[in-house]
């Protein structure tokens, strides 16, 4: 899941706007600082990495594209 950090929460957690919902995600796996406005890649409630704005837009575009088969 891709989202944009909207706020920091309790130590080690951030609030992330993931489009259709807002989630609280853990920073346990992150060594880089994560701040409000950052784009992140998440899975199972954990932030796995930082994304550039362009990477995030590309990922969201792929996710919203209808699949062809």
Protein Blocks (a to p, Z undefined) as FASTA:
>chain_A
ZZddfbdcdehiacddehjaccdddfklpmbdcdehiacddeehiafbdcdfklmmmmmm
mmmpccdZZ
